[in-house]
Amino acid sequence: MALPSYHRLDHLQLAALGREYLMAGHMIDRAGMPYLIGQFDREPMQAVAIAEWMGASPIYSRRMAALLGIEGDSVETVFKGMQFDIGAPPEFLDFRYEVIDDDHGEFWLAHCGALMDVEPMGEDFVVGMCHTIEDPTFLATAAASNPRARMVPVHRPPRIPADRHPHCRWQVLIDRDAEPLALPDEVAALAGCNAANVPVSPVHPEATGPGPGMADDWRAWVDYRAPLDSDVRLEDFAGETLSCIVQEAALQGHLLVASFVTVVEQNHGRDAAWAALRTQGVGTAGLVAERLIAEFDLPSTIEGAAALFDLHPAFRPEGFISWEVQVDVDSLVLTLGECPALADGQPFNWMSLLAEGDDAMLVAIGRALDDRVVVQAMEPPSVDASANSSALANRSWSWQVTFDGDPVPETDDVLLAKFSTGATFKFHRTGYRNP
């Protein structure tokens, strides 16, 4: 059986990849925050988390709304946007929604994986996430759909009693006479970067219908203009739309990284931002790789490694990152090309680490498959000094990956990221539904 390749995924596989990308985006936070807690303590970490999400979420929420044709400024519009947000991966943060009318609604979390992560850490961390961080970030997310929307908690953790369900409940109100909220300053700091502005084009238009054995009248949504569906699945969307959703999910992660590193640099300086970025990148790379290996049953072979490095969201979407994976007999060659992620004036990001010669992310991904991984930088092709400037600017970086070295221990960055229950969480609401 052929191993999966990003451009040859069937509809169900592409939907599964999309769920993994949404989960990966959420795990970025879990990978980056341990460094900040260790260096600066809990309250400075919370300040970064607030500014990070307030900067990224309004930008990517509006991109996804434009893609899916989510129009208007009602409560339903707010809820639809939340369903495709890396801050709320499906099932792991199991949001349930009730639209009362255009200006009133409620949502509650039947399960909150984020709460499961922090409850063992004590009440201070629970209050920090469920009050200190959520109040401004929920508001920023709602304001991206309607600047007069407000989110009001009915109840939320710390849970009393300790097993209270749902984990939290909120009202969403739109006051048409209220003063509209301005977008956070953090949005302006991020709005001009390439991750916010890169176009994402469809790359998988052939996956437009149901799989074998499915009903001919299976619904294939080209957008999300239909009424809100609390159980909406990625499988519900036609292939071209689904492909774009998957790419946007990957881009959301890069926007969150850009926001994170921008805020850390502003608050703590460039050296701290670079160190935090590395911790975040390595932790996310290894954790997500393990999830992809399990989801797609990837074997510990060069071909399995090729599929893993091809599917990993760190290297998507193509409009933002130039990434090539090639099998060369008993090794793998990875190539990062000049791309918008590496353009001058951009917030430094995971590709910046690779371009600076730090291959720890690649090692973490390969090690998830086989701990005998060896990653070696390859000499770049020589360029004639008399060549024109465009040729000189067309840089690339390549690495050879083999699995014939001594066992590589798992890094603390990956171990800390895997503290999250999201590391082993399994999706259950998958596949086609009845039309």
C-alpha positions as CSV (number, residue, x, y, z in Angstrom):
1,M,0.0,0.0,0.0
2,A,1.4,3.4,-1.0
3,L,2.4,5.7,1.8
4,P,0.5,9.0,2.1
5,S,1.8,12.1,0.3
6,Y,0.4,15.6,0.9
7,H,-0.7,16.0,-2.8
8,R,-2.1,12.5,-3.0
9,L,-4.3,12.2,0.0
10,D,-7.9,11.0,-0.4
11,H,-10.7,13.0,1.1
12,L,-10.8,11.2,4.4
13,Q,-7.0,11.4,4.8
14,L,-7.1,15.1,4.0
15,A,-9.8,15.7,6.7
16,A,-7.7,13.7,9.2
17,L,-4.7,15.8,8.4
18,G,-6.7,18.9,8.9
19,R,-7.7,17.8,12.4
20,E,-4.1,17.1,13.1
21,Y,-3.1,20.6,11.9
22,L,-5.7,22.2,14.2
23,M,-4.4,20.2,17.1
24,A,-0.8,21.0,16.2
25,G,-1.6,24.7,16.3
26,H,-3.0,24.3,19.8
27,M,0.1,22.3,20.9
28,I,2.4,25.2,19.9
29,D,1.4,27.0,23.1
30,R,2.1,23.9,25.2
31,A,5.6,23.7,23.7
32,G,6.5,27.3,24.1
33,M,5.3,28.2,27.5
34,P,7.6,25.9,29.6
35,Y,10.5,28.0,28.6
36,L,8.8,31.2,29.7
37,I,7.7,29.8,33.0
38,G,11.2,28.5,33.7
39,Q,12.9,31.8,32.8
40,F,10.4,34.4,33.9
41,D,7.7,32.7,36.1
42,R,4.0,32.2,35.6
43,E,2.7,35.8,35.4
44,P,5.1,36.9,32.6
45,M,4.2,33.7,30.8
46,Q,0.5,34.6,31.0
47,A,1.2,38.1,29.7
48,V,2.9,36.6,26.6
49,A,0.0,34.1,26.1
50,I,-2.6,36.9,26.2
51,A,-0.7,39.1,23.7
52,E,0.2,36.2,21.5
53,W,-3.4,35.0,20.9
54,M,-4.8,38.5,20.7
55,G,-2.4,39.3,17.9
56,A,-2.9,36.2,15.8
57,S,-6.5,35.1,16.3
58,P,-8.3,38.1,14.8
59,I,-6.1,37.8,11.7
60,Y,-6.6,34.2,11.0
61,S,-10.3,34.2,12.0
62,R,-11.0,36.8,9.3
63,R,-9.0,34.8,6.7
64,M,-10.9,31.6,7.5
65,A,-14.2,33.5,7.4
66,A,-13.4,34.9,4.0
67,L,-12.4,31.4,2.7
68,L,-15.6,29.8,3.9
69,G,-18.0,32.6,3.0
70,I,-18.9,33.2,6.7
71,E,-20.7,36.5,6.5
72,G,-22.6,38.8,8.8
73,D,-22.0,39.9,12.4
74,S,-24.4,37.7,14.3
75,V,-23.7,35.3,17.2
76,E,-23.8,32.5,14.6
77,T,-21.0,34.2,12.8
78,V,-18.9,34.3,16.0
79,F,-19.5,30.6,16.6
80,K,-18.7,29.5,13.1
81,G,-15.3,31.2,13.3
82,M,-14.5,29.5,16.6
83,Q,-15.0,26.1,15.0
84,F,-12.0,26.5,12.7
85,D,-9.6,28.0,15.2
86,I,-6.4,26.3,16.4
87,G,-7.3,27.6,19.9
88,A,-10.2,25.2,19.8
89,P,-9.3,21.9,18.1
90,P,-12.4,19.8,17.6
91,E,-13.2,17.3,20.4
92,F,-10.1,18.2,22.4
93,L,-11.9,21.4,23.2
94,D,-15.4,20.1,22.7
95,F,-17.4,23.3,22.2
96,R,-21.2,23.0,22.1
97,Y,-23.2,25.9,20.7
98,E,-26.8,27.2,21.0
99,V,-27.9,30.2,18.9
100,I,-30.9,31.9,20.6
101,D,-31.2,34.7,18.1
102,D,-28.9,36.9,16.1
103,D,-27.7,38.8,19.2
104,H,-27.8,36.0,21.9
105,G,-26.3,32.6,22.2
106,E,-24.4,30.3,24.6
107,F,-21.5,27.9,24.3
108,W,-20.2,25.3,26.7
109,L,-17.3,22.9,26.8
110,A,-18.4,19.3,27.2
111,H,-14.7,18.5,27.4
112,C,-11.7,20.9,27.7
113,G,-8.4,19.3,27.1
114,A,-6.7,22.5,28.0
115,L,-8.3,22.3,31.5
116,M,-7.1,18.7,31.8
117,D,-3.6,19.9,31.2
118,V,-3.6,22.6,33.9
119,E,-5.8,21.3,36.6
120,P,-3.0,19.0,38.0
121,M,-0.8,22.1,38.2
122,G,-3.0,23.8,40.8
123,E,-5.6,26.5,41.1
124,D,-3.3,29.4,40.2
125,F,-2.7,27.9,36.8
126,V,-6.4,27.2,36.3
127,V,-7.4,30.8,37.2
128,G,-4.5,32.0,35.0
129,M,-5.9,30.2,31.9
130,C,-9.6,30.3,32.5
131,H,-9.8,33.9,33.8
132,T,-6.6,35.9,33.2
133,I,-6.0,34.6,29.7
134,E,-9.5,33.8,28.4
135,D,-11.2,37.0,29.3
136,P,-9.2,39.2,26.8
137,T,-8.5,36.6,24.2
138,F,-12.1,35.4,24.0
139,L,-13.1,39.0,23.6
140,A,-10.6,39.6,20.8
141,T,-11.8,36.5,18.9
142,A,-15.4,37.6,19.2
143,A,-14.6,41.2,18.1
144,A,-13.0,39.9,14.9
145,S,-16.6,38.9,13.9
146,N,-18.4,41.7,15.6
147,P,-16.7,44.5,17.6
148,R,-19.9,44.8,19.7
149,A,-19.9,41.1,20.8
150,R,-19.2,40.3,24.4
151,M,-18.6,37.0,26.1
152,V,-19.9,36.6,29.7
153,P,-19.1,33.6,31.8
154,V,-22.0,31.7,33.4
155,H,-19.6,29.4,35.2
156,R,-16.0,28.4,34.7
157,P,-13.1,26.7,36.5
158,P,-11.9,26.2,39.2
159,R,-14.6,23.6,39.1
160,I,-16.9,23.4,42.1
161,P,-17.6,20.5,42.6
162,A,-14.4,19.1,41.3
163,D,-16.1,17.0,38.6
164,R,-18.5,19.7,37.4
165,H,-19.7,19.3,33.8
166,P,-19.8,21.0,31.4
167,H,-16.3,22.3,32.2
168,C,-17.5,25.9,31.6
169,R,-20.4,27.8,30.1
170,W,-20.5,31.2,28.5
171,Q,-23.1,33.6,27.1
172,V,-22.4,35.6,23.9
173,L,-24.2,38.9,23.7
174,I,-24.2,41.5,20.9
175,D,-25.2,44.9,22.1
176,R,-25.9,46.9,19.0
177,D,-25.7,50.2,21.1
178,A,-22.4,49.4,22.7
179,E,-19.1,51.1,21.9
180,P,-17.3,48.9,19.3
181,L,-14.1,47.4,20.5
182,A,-11.0,48.3,18.5
183,L,-8.8,45.5,17.4
184,P,-5.9,44.9,19.8
185,D,-2.6,46.7,19.2
186,E,-1.0,43.3,18.7
187,V,-3.0,42.8,15.5
188,A,-1.4,45.9,14.0
189,A,2.1,44.6,14.9
190,L,1.4,41.4,13.0
191,A,-0.9,42.5,10.1
192,G,1.9,43.4,7.7
193,C,3.9,40.2,8.0
194,N,3.9,37.7,5.1
195,A,2.2,35.0,7.2
196,A,-0.8,37.3,7.5
197,N,-0.9,38.2,3.8
198,V,0.2,35.1,1.9
199,P,-2.5,33.8,-0.5
200,V,-3.4,30.2,0.0
201,S,-4.4,28.4,-3.1
202,P,-6.2,25.1,-3.5
203,V,-3.8,22.2,-4.2
204,H,-6.1,19.2,-4.0
205,P,-9.1,19.9,-6.3
206,E,-9.6,16.3,-7.3
207,A,-11.0,15.2,-3.9
208,T,-14.5,16.6,-4.4
209,G,-16.8,13.7,-3.6
210,P,-17.5,10.9,-1.2
211,G,-15.5,7.8,-0.8
212,P,-16.4,4.3,-2.1
213,G,-19.7,3.1,-0.8
214,M,-21.0,6.5,0.3
215,A,-24.4,7.8,-0.8
216,D,-24.5,9.7,-4.1
217,D,-26.3,12.5,-2.4
218,W,-23.7,13.0,0.3
219,R,-23.5,16.7,1.0
220,A,-20.3,18.4,-0.1
221,W,-20.1,22.0,1.1
222,V,-18.1,24.4,-1.0
223,D,-18.5,27.0,1.8
224,Y,-20.1,27.3,5.3
225,R,-23.1,29.4,4.4
226,A,-25.4,26.7,5.8
227,P,-26.8,27.1,9.3
228,L,-24.4,26.5,12.2
229,D,-23.7,22.8,12.8
230,S,-22.2,22.1,16.3
231,D,-20.8,18.8,14.9
232,V,-19.5,20.1,11.6
233,R,-16.7,17.9,10.3
234,L,-14.0,18.6,7.8
235,E,-15.3,15.7,5.8
236,D,-18.4,17.8,5.1
237,F,-16.5,20.1,2.7
238,A,-15.8,19.6,-0.9
239,G,-12.2,18.7,-1.8
240,E,-11.0,22.0,-3.0
241,T,-12.4,23.8,0.0
242,L,-11.1,21.2,2.4
243,S,-7.6,21.6,0.9
244,C,-7.8,25.3,1.6
245,I,-9.0,24.8,5.2
246,V,-6.0,22.4,5.8
247,Q,-3.6,25.0,4.5
248,E,-5.2,27.8,6.6
249,A,-4.9,25.6,9.7
250,A,-1.2,25.3,9.1
251,L,-0.9,29.0,8.5
252,Q,-2.7,29.7,11.7
253,G,0.1,28.0,13.5
254,H,2.7,30.1,11.8
255,L,0.8,33.3,12.7
256,L,0.7,32.2,16.3
257,V,4.5,31.6,16.2
258,A,5.1,35.0,14.6
259,S,2.9,36.6,17.3
260,F,4.6,34.6,20.1
261,V,8.2,35.5,19.1
262,T,7.2,39.2,18.5
263,V,5.7,39.5,22.0
264,V,8.6,37.7,23.7
265,E,11.1,39.9,21.9
266,Q,9.2,43.0,23.0
267,N,8.9,41.9,26.6
268,H,12.2,40.1,27.2
269,G,14.6,40.8,24.3
270,R,15.8,39.1,21.2
271,D,18.0,36.4,22.9
272,A,15.1,35.3,25.0
273,A,12.8,35.3,21.9
274,W,15.2,33.1,20.0
275,A,15.6,30.6,22.8
276,A,11.9,30.5,23.3
277,L,11.3,30.0,19.6
278,R,13.8,27.0,19.6
279,T,12.1,25.4,22.6
280,Q,8.7,25.9,21.0
281,G,9.8,24.7,17.5
282,V,11.6,21.5,18.7
283,G,8.8,20.6,21.2
284,T,6.1,21.1,18.6
285,A,8.0,19.3,15.9
286,G,8.5,16.1,17.9
287,L,5.1,16.0,19.5
288,V,3.2,16.5,16.2
289,A,5.4,14.0,14.4
290,E,4.4,11.3,16.9
291,R,0.7,12.1,16.3
292,L,1.1,12.0,12.5
293,I,3.0,8.7,12.7
294,A,0.1,7.2,14.7
295,E,-2.7,8.7,12.6
296,F,-1.2,7.6,9.3
297,D,0.5,4.4,10.5
298,L,3.9,5.4,9.1
299,P,6.6,2.8,9.2
300,S,10.2,3.3,10.4
301,T,11.7,3.4,6.9
302,I,13.1,6.0,4.6
303,E,9.7,6.0,2.8
304,G,7.9,6.5,6.1
305,A,10.2,9.4,6.9
306,A,9.6,11.0,3.6
307,A,5.8,10.8,4.3
308,L,6.3,12.3,7.7
309,F,8.4,15.2,6.6
310,D,6.0,15.8,3.7
311,L,2.9,15.9,5.9
312,H,4.3,17.8,8.9
313,P,2.5,21.2,9.3
314,A,5.8,23.0,10.2
315,F,6.5,23.0,6.4
316,R,3.1,24.1,5.1
317,P,1.5,25.9,3.4
318,E,3.4,26.1,0.1
319,G,2.5,29.7,-0.4
320,F,4.5,30.5,2.7
321,I,7.3,27.9,2.8
322,S,9.3,26.3,0.0
323,W,9.9,22.7,1.1
324,E,11.0,19.6,-0.9
325,V,11.3,16.0,0.3
326,Q,13.2,13.5,-1.9
327,V,14.1,9.8,-1.3
328,D,17.7,9.0,-2.4
329,V,18.2,5.3,-2.2
330,D,18.7,4.7,1.6
331,S,18.6,8.3,2.7
332,L,16.3,11.3,2.6
333,V,17.1,14.8,1.2
334,L,15.2,17.7,2.7
335,T,15.4,21.1,1.0
336,L,14.2,24.5,2.3
337,G,14.1,27.1,-0.4
338,E,13.9,30.9,-0.3
339,C,10.3,31.8,0.5
340,P,8.1,34.4,2.2
341,A,8.8,32.9,5.6
342,L,12.5,33.9,5.1
343,A,12.0,37.2,3.5
344,D,13.7,40.3,4.9
345,G,11.8,42.1,7.6
346,Q,9.7,39.1,8.7
347,P,9.4,38.0,12.4
348,F,11.9,35.2,12.8
349,N,10.2,31.8,12.8
350,W,10.9,28.1,12.7
351,M,12.3,28.3,9.2
352,S,14.7,31.0,10.5
353,L,16.1,28.4,12.9
354,L,16.8,26.0,10.0
355,A,18.3,28.8,7.8
356,E,20.7,29.6,10.7
357,G,21.9,26.1,10.8
358,D,19.9,24.8,13.8
359,D,18.5,21.4,12.7
360,A,17.1,20.3,16.1
361,M,13.5,20.4,14.8
362,L,14.5,18.0,12.0
363,V,16.1,15.7,14.5
364,A,13.0,15.8,16.7
365,I,10.8,14.9,13.8
366,G,13.0,12.0,12.6
367,R,13.6,10.7,16.1
368,A,9.8,10.3,16.5
369,L,10.0,7.6,13.8
370,D,13.4,6.1,14.7
371,D,15.8,7.1,17.4
372,R,18.8,6.2,15.2
373,V,18.2,9.3,13.2
374,V,21.1,11.2,11.8
375,V,20.6,14.7,10.2
376,Q,23.5,16.2,8.3
377,A,23.6,19.6,6.6
378,M,24.6,19.3,2.9
379,E,26.8,21.9,1.2
380,P,24.8,24.5,-0.7
381,P,25.4,24.6,-4.4
382,S,28.1,27.1,-5.4
383,V,27.0,30.4,-6.9
384,D,29.2,32.4,-9.3
385,A,29.9,35.7,-7.6
386,S,29.4,37.4,-10.9
387,A,25.8,36.1,-11.1
388,N,22.9,38.5,-11.1
389,S,21.3,39.5,-7.8
390,S,18.2,37.4,-8.3
391,A,20.4,34.2,-8.7
392,L,22.3,35.2,-5.5
393,A,19.0,35.7,-3.7
394,N,17.7,32.2,-4.6
395,R,19.2,30.5,-1.6
396,S,18.4,27.0,-0.4
397,W,19.4,24.8,2.5
398,S,19.5,21.0,2.4
399,W,19.9,18.1,4.8
400,Q,20.5,14.4,4.4
401,V,18.5,12.2,6.8
402,T,19.5,8.6,7.6
403,F,18.7,6.1,10.3
404,D,22.0,4.4,11.0
405,G,23.4,6.3,14.0
406,D,23.6,5.8,17.7
407,P,20.3,6.2,19.6
408,V,19.3,9.8,20.1
409,P,17.7,10.6,23.5
410,E,14.4,12.5,23.5
411,T,15.0,16.1,24.3
412,D,13.5,18.0,27.3
413,D,11.7,20.3,24.8
414,V,9.7,17.3,23.4
415,L,9.1,15.7,26.8
416,L,7.7,19.0,28.2
417,A,5.4,19.5,25.2
418,K,4.1,15.9,25.7
419,F,3.0,16.8,29.2
420,S,-0.2,17.9,27.4
421,T,-3.0,15.4,27.2
422,G,-3.2,16.5,23.5
423,A,-0.1,14.4,22.9
424,T,-2.1,11.2,22.9
425,F,-5.7,12.5,22.4
426,K,-7.7,10.5,19.8
427,F,-10.4,12.0,17.6
428,H,-13.6,10.0,17.4
429,R,-16.1,12.1,15.5
430,T,-14.5,11.3,12.1
431,G,-15.6,10.1,8.7
432,Y,-18.6,10.8,6.5
433,R,-22.0,11.4,8.1
434,N,-25.4,10.6,6.5
435,P,-26.5,13.3,4.1
